[in-house]
Structures are given as structure tokens and as C-alpha cells.
Amino acid sequence: MLIRLTALAILAVTLMPSLGWAADDLARRPVIVCSTTQIADFARQVVGDRMEVHSVLAAGQDPHLYEKKPGDAQLVSTADLCLENGWHLEGNDWMRKLAEQTGRPLVTCVDGCNPLEVPGVDQAMDDPHAWFSCTNAATYVRNIRNAVIELDPEHANEYRSRAALYLDQLRALNNWIVREISKIPVEERVLVTSHDAFNYFCQAYGLKPATPVGWSTGNEVGAGISPQRRHDTIESIREHGVKAIFVETSVNPTMVRQIAREAGVRIGGELYSDSMGAPGTAGETYLGMMRENVITIVEALK
Ligand SMILES: [Zn+2]
């Protein structure tokens, strides 16, 4: 027994330095706090177990409507790095405010993405749902990779290697989505969902979006439901002979169900929009949520 314990102790001592952090540091790895579940997944793909990654939002939570919890400031105050989506995805910029209140550094993941415009207060604003094109997702990943390298330059090669593998996976995902969407007849490529989360997806993969609710589920200008948008959505369904429309995991499905009844179409399934799936589900990662969304869309519309 004693020999076994001694062997274990020697093994532990030998292993610790090879992990790159001293034994004490293992207990307090650098902490990254992200606003959304997608961003937390991108961060985990880049840092592996080298850093601790948290998401303020849980699976299924709506970033537009999110109300800060008492524990959020405490969590953000432990962060060595905060990651937000940006372009006002986080309603009233709650993540930016949390980082400012606690004096923690913040990186905006949409920086460098090509924006699509949506109606704003006085002028058009940038649609925040940029992660829905794989090209933009790759920009998020590069921004995260650069930020963690700055935070921990000693392990830069490791972060570059993980990011390179993940960027390859995003390219493969992108090509696969193009092939899958090509199974839907061209004139039937209309994607009807609750709110304007899929503009980037539709632009990247050749679908026409139609939604009764604008770019946010909140009450920002240009957002929310309008009778005109609701009317246009039903017209769009009839005009294109759309077979099915979709509810979103992070949005109340009541309105889409009403529209489906009114327009005489079925619900094609539930799509991950502003949030990924719960741990243990097929949509618990970005690759998984995109894959499951595309399978649901193609099965319902082809
Ligand atoms: Zn949204």
C-alpha cells in the first residue's frame, strides 16, 4: 500500500510540471466568463482544460430579455477575460455593463464580422446574430484565440493548434450545410421562425427568412412583433407554398403555433437560435446545434 502511495506521489510530482502550471495554479486556472452558450463553446474549443470557461446564460435562455441575477457580478468579478457577442445581442448591453462594473477586460466577438443590417432607432443597425454563418463563427474563434494568447502567451502554440482544428471543422460544417440545403427545392427555401435570428444563416445558405418578430424579442426600436410583420409572414408562407415553419428553443412558441394554424401549415420542429441545447443533448455544442437545425429544416422542407 505504502509503495503504491509513494508511486502515486512520484507520478503526481512528475506530471504537475508537464501540465505547464505549478500545482498551486491548477486550483486557480484563468477564468473566462462568456455571455452566451455559443461563445462559451468556442472558448472551450480553443482553451481545452487550460482555462475555466463559464457562460452567464444557461441553455435555452434568451439574451435579449436576460435580467441580471445577483450572482452574475460575483462570477464576472472572478474573470481574467470576459467575452460578449456585441451589436446589442445582450439586451441593454448587460455583459458590457457587468464587465465595466467589475473592472474586468472585455472582448467583443463580432468584431471583424461582416454585418447585415436591421432597422434601428434613427438608422439601420448591425444584426447581432452573426454566429449563424460559419464564416462569422470563424471570426469569433479567431478573436477568442487572439485574446487567450494575449492572456497566456506561454501556451500560444496550444491555443493556435486547437483553434486551427476547430476552424477546419467549421469549414467542413459549412460545406455540409451547403450540400444539405441543396436538397430543398429552390422555390421552397423559405425559413419561417419566431424572430429575426436566422438572417445570416439564410444569406449564407440561400434561404429567404420570414419572421413575425424583428431582430430582438425585447422592446428595442425595430424589434418585437408588429401586425405588419405578422401579416407579411403569413403572406410569405402562402405565396411560397411553405410546408412547415419552426419554433425556437429560446423563444415562447405560442405565436408561431398561432401562425401555423392560421396559415394551415405544420410546425417543422424546434430550432436552436440564440442559445444552444442543454448539456447531454445533441445541440449542446455549436457544431451540434447547427447540424441538428439543418437536419430539422431539410427534413421538414425538402
Ligand atoms: Zn435573437
Residues whose N, C-alpha, C, O or C-beta is under 5 A from the ligand:
A	BS01	ZN	A197 W215 D274
